[in-house]
């Protein structure tokens, strides 16, 4: 069986392209544990998780009002509002309580 030159060129180009793109996504480059970008990402994660869970627990303690309840749309909006509030609270005060966690996460063992 004879393969035409156009087909063999296309397959070799496809295999070489697959080899160059098969490395996958690369993790962010962190030069040291004291890197400013790494610290901001750590503070953001810890703060948003902490404040997000706190707001979620606070919402569970409230009963639905007898009147003027917006149904599922209101619940979705409250979840989005809580996410924005968690981001704002994180920007304002996450460093204060994430500092001990950051030190523990970067301890040499």
Helices and strands as residue ranges (DSSP letters): H 5-21, H 36-61, H 72-105
